[in-house]
Amino acid sequence: MTKVSKALINKLHEQSLHFFCELSKHPRGSGKEEKAADFLVDFAKARGLSYKRTTDIVNGKQTCTVIIYKPGTAGYEKAAPLILQAHFDMVCQKEPGSTHDFEKDPIEIIIEGNIMKANNTTLGADNGVGCGLMMTFLDSDEISHPPLEAVFTSDEEDGMSGIIAVTPDMLLGKRMINLDSNDEGIFTYGCAGGINCDIYFPVTYEATPEDQPLLKLEISNLMGGHSGGEIHKGRANSHLLLARILTHIHKNVPLHIAALQGGDKRNVIPRVASAIFAVPSASKEDVLNLITEMNHAFAVEYEDIELEMEISLSDASVDATVIPGKVLGHTSTEKVIALMMAVPNDVMAMHNQIEGLVGTSCNLGSILLDENEFRVLSSIRSAHSSKKDYMVDKFESIATLAGANFSTSGAYPGWKPNVNSVLMKTFKEIYEATFTDKKPEFEAIHAGLECGFISEKIPGIDIISCGPRIEDLHSPQERLYIDTLPRVVELLLNVMLTMKE
């Protein structure tokens, strides 16, 4: 096998980090990536590369997926095209107290030794680093490769509208490398499908009872994380903890909810949540004792997992989230608490054929209470479409029992594992010939990838997914292990060298 020089690998590795950092200067929260798309188009124009940009409205969202085309290099001109694919949108999460504005401010990147992270926000290495790799291969005139079709998709994290907007006539390739995996040397060849579920009902308010001060219960500093990649790790969901505490209080002390706040992304295990509620002034000490009881219970339940969990109670006489002088009525308060308690959350079933893989899960990612209604927003994932449908029916049944409304959105297909994949065989052989320190691993995952849509659009396409090591995706603890990136660069260069046909 022809070896790529270490000097070139290191150069391209540095270029990949450079392009990732340049991309990170542009807003790219899901659904708000237009300026980042402009940056990619300008990148293509500056290099004389042809491109296409989608403008379709999909699921009510303006898509801005960018596809950049590069001819094959000498000796590879007539080879079959290779599709490279990554998404350039990111999950926007930040620590409480952070003043970062994702719609204006560039990501503040910090490098500490081998770790790249952001300053109290998500880094966006998921999947900006994949985009940086693709830009490097498009930019370089020192590498050998077949014709490249580099697909930069928008809105992957919040509905996958960007990949839905891609039509089969935009791509000629029948083989694709997705760059949205997050552990070097572990390659993905299948993933779960999913759908969003909402349950919501109208609420009524009444005047805050006399001699009932407002108290604020806050839960913070949970681990959080990716609702596909970390759902099996036993991490706490702040909404569920909040519901359990409110239930425990309400069984012993009458309360009226005035405001609720929590996570704002369906595909993120929520890290924080709060409730403002009114209780009789004589019961404040009882409420504090009840919260302390639950705090002790959670410390046992989440021992060695949630090491920094904080639960606090404070006065809330002035709070912008409260409707002045108003709290939910008795019936609305009970329904709100009961719905949060009843909505399925966590691993529902393990995969029936792949040991250790989650088969079906639900994540209560967001809660919304306003002047008119209460809404819970969940994400369902499953390796089996029938199980996904079953969970949808379960959510709808809960809504029916609650006298609530129900809706679904953002359905995406799974990517069925192909054990006969030629790309998988190639990656195995090249990895073993390139690296001697460890063996490659191949797995199906519970998270969703855009590969499911691509496999539907281009029947028979062969797909594999890879990437560097990234941990704690979808949380401000997200970090990239820099030393894994040159290994991905070297592997991809060696793989492309074999693609003369």
C-alpha positions, -999 to 999 in steps of 0.1 A, spaced: 0 0 0 13 34 -9 20 55 22 11 91 26 39 112 41 36 122 77 45 158 67 14 159 44 -8 143 71 3 168 97 -3 197 72 -38 185 64 -46 179 100 -36 215 108 -57 227 78 -87 208 91 -85 225 124 -80 258 107 -111 254 85 -131 242 115 -121 273 135 -130 296 105 -164 279 102 -169 285 139 -167 322 134 -202 321 118 -235 315 134 -247 279 127 -273 270 152 -299 246 136 -322 266 114 -300 297 115 -270 288 94 -274 311 65 -241 330 71 -222 298 75 -237 286 42 -225 319 26 -191 311 40 -191 277 23 -203 291 -10 -175 318 -9 -150 290 -1 -161 271 -33 -160 303 -55 -126 312 -43 -113 278 -55 -132 277 -88 -152 247 -76 -188 242 -88 -215 240 -62 -252 238 -55 -271 254 -26 -306 243 -16 -333 270 -10 -363 247 -5 -386 252 25 -388 218 43 -409 213 74 -414 251 76 -376 257 75 -354 275 50 -327 249 40 -292 260 30 -274 227 23 -243 233 2 -228 207 -22 -193 214 -36 -179 193 -65 -142 187 -72 -129 167 -102 -108 136 -97 -70 141 -96 -46 127 -122 -52 90 -127 -86 92 -109 -105 114 -135 -127 85 -146 -132 69 -112 -167 67 -97 -174 98 -76 -171 96 -38 -196 114 -16 -183 130 15 -210 142 40 -212 162 72 -236 187 87 -225 222 95 -252 232 120 -246 227 157 -265 223 190 -263 256 209 -260 250 246 -243 272 272 -236 273 309 -259 294 332 -245 329 334 -228 327 300 -234 359 279 -226 342 246 -250 350 218 -250 321 193 -267 343 166 -239 368 167 -208 357 185 -181 333 172 -175 302 192 -146 310 216 -123 280 211 -99 269 238 -70 245 234 -56 228 265 -29 203 255 -47 176 235 -82 189 242 -101 215 222 -132 229 238 -153 261 240 -156 287 266 -188 276 285 -207 267 253 -209 237 230 -179 235 207 -197 224 176 -171 198 167 -203 178 161 -201 181 132 -180 211 123 -148 190 124 -162 168 97 -168 199 76 -132 210 83 -120 177 69 -141 180 38 -129 216 32 -93 204 35 -97 178 9 -115 202 -14 -87 228 -9 -56 206 -12 -38 201 -45 -14 176 -29 -36 146 -25 -50 119 -48 -87 112 -49 -117 103 -71 -142 130 -81 -156 144 -48 -191 154 -40 -189 172 -6 -223 175 10 -225 201 38 -260 198 53 -280 223 73 -304 216 102 -293 180 110 -298 185 147 -334 198 146 -353 179 119 -328 170 91 -345 193 67 -312 200 50 -307 164 38 -343 161 29 -338 190 5 -311 171 -14 -325 153 -45 -310 123 -61 -301 142 -93 -276 163 -73 -254 134 -66 -238 108 -90 -218 88 -63 -228 54 -51 -204 53 -22 -204 77 7 -182 85 37 -202 102 64 -180 122 89 -204 124 118 -191 96 140 -173 105 172 -148 79 182 -117 73 161 -112 37 150 -149 29 156 -169 29 124 -206 32 121 -226 11 96 -262 16 108 -283 39 130 -317 44 146 -346 62 131 -366 88 151 -395 112 154 -406 142 175 -437 140 197 -455 170 214 -482 168 240 -499 201 249 -530 214 266 -545 248 275 -540 261 311 -559 285 332 -545 310 357 -560 325 388 -550 352 413 -521 342 436 -537 332 469 -531 356 498 -503 347 522 -487 324 496 -452 336 487 -435 325 455 -405 301 458 -381 291 431 -368 255 429 -338 251 407 -320 220 394 -286 226 378 -251 212 370 -263 179 356 -242 160 330 -267 163 302 -255 151 268 -267 136 235 -300 119 238 -289 92 214 -253 87 224 -257 91 261 -292 79 269 -279 46 282 -255 61 307 -279 67 335 -276 105 334 -304 124 351 -331 143 331 -336 176 349 -373 177 338 -380 143 355 -362 153 387 -382 185 388 -415 166 383 -406 142 410 -398 169 435 -430 188 427 -450 156 431 -434 150 465 -442 185 476 -477 185 462 -486 153 481 -478 170 514 -482 208 508 -507 225 485 -489 244 457 -497 264 426 -472 266 397 -464 301 385 -436 293 360 -415 265 345 -383 265 326 -361 237 313 -342 224 283 -349 238 249 -336 210 226 -354 177 220 -322 158 213 -304 170 244 -307 154 278 -316 185 298 -291 197 324 -312 224 341 -348 231 351 -367 253 374 -402 259 388 -417 289 406 -446 280 427 -468 294 455 -472 277 489 -487 288 522 -461 309 541 -464 286 571 -453 256 549 -419 270 536 -399 250 561 -419 219 552 -411 225 515 -374 228 522 -374 196 542 -393 177 514 -368 190 488 -339 179 511 -354 144 512 -355 142 474 -320 156 472 -307 128 494 -326 102 473 -312 115 441 -277 115 455 -281 77 461 -298 71 427 -271 90 407 -241 82 428 -209 82 407 -228 97 378 -241 132 387 -212 144 408 -220 181 406 -258 181 409 -273 211 426 -308 216 439 -317 249 455 -348 268 469 -350 305 470 -375 333 473 -390 344 439 -409 376 447 -395 392 415 -390 371 384 -395 380 348 -409 346 339 -439 350 362 -472 366 352 -476 392 379 -502 382 405 -511 350 387 -505 313 392 -519 282 376 -552 270 390 -554 238 410 -565 216 380 -539 230 356 -511 226 383 -520 190 388 -522 182 351 -488 199 344 -471 179 371 -488 147 361 -479 150 324 -442 155 332 -443 124 354 -462 103 329 -443 110 297 -419 81 288 -382 89 292 -350 69 291 -342 36 275 -374 17 266 -358 -14 252 -324 -28 242 -317 -40 207 -329 -76 202 -299 -86 180 -270 -63 188 -257 -68 224 -253 -36 243 -270 -13 218 -301 6 228 -331 -4 207 -357 22 216 -356 53 238 -375 85 246 -361 119 257 -382 146 274 -360 174 260 -381 205 265 -409 219 286 -428 251 277 -453 270 299 -468 303 287 -500 323 292 -521 298 272 -507 263 273 -483 238 286 -462 217 262 -438 188 265 -415 181 236 -399 147 233 -376 128 209 -383 91 201 -355 69 186 -357 33 176 -338 8 155 -372 -7 145 -399 14 127 -426 -7 144 -413 1 178 -411 38 169 -447 36 158 -456 19 191 -440 47 211 -459 73 191 -491 54 199 -482 54 235 -476 91 236 -509 97 218 -527 75 244 -512 95 272 -524 127 255 -559 111 251 -560 102 288 -549 137 298 -574 154 276 -545 169 257 -535 176 221 -509 156 203 -487 161 173 -456 146 156 -429 161 134 -394 156 120 -396 119 113 -364 104 99 -356 69 88 -331 45 103 -301 33 84 -302 -5 81 -268 -22 88 -252 -37 57 -229 -65 68 -218 -70 32 -206 -34 27 -176 -31 4 -166 2 21 -167 -15 55 -143 -42 42 -120 -15 26 -119 5 58 -111 -26 78 -82 -36 55 -68 -1 52 -71 6 90 -53 -26 99 -25 -18 73 -22 18 85 -23 14 122 -9 -14 144 -18 -2 178 -54 -12 178 -80 -31 157 -109 -12 140 -144 -18 154 -177 -16 135 -210 -8 151 -246 3 147 -256 33 169 -287 46 186 -281 82 175 -296 93 142 -275 100 111 -285 115 78 -273 82 62 -309 69 65 -322 96 42 -293 91 17 -299 54 15 -335 60 7 -327 86 -20 -300 65 -36 -309 28 -35 -279 5 -32 -255 32 -20 -227 19 1 -221 41 33 -197 41 62 -193 67 89 -162 78 108 -147 106 127 -123 117 155 -130 113 192 -155 138 205 -170 135 239 -201 150 257 -217 162 225 -246 186 228 -233 200 261 -209 227 271 -185 200 282 -181 189 245 -144 183 237 -124 172 207 -93 150 213 -69 166 188 -45 137 184 -73 115 169 -78 139 140 -45 132 121 -54 94 123 -87 101 105 -69 122 79 -43 95 72 -70 68 70 -92 88 46 -62 96 24 -52 60 22 -88 49 15 -91 74 -14 -59 61 -29 -76 28 -35 -106 44 -54 -93 45 -90 -123 26 -103 
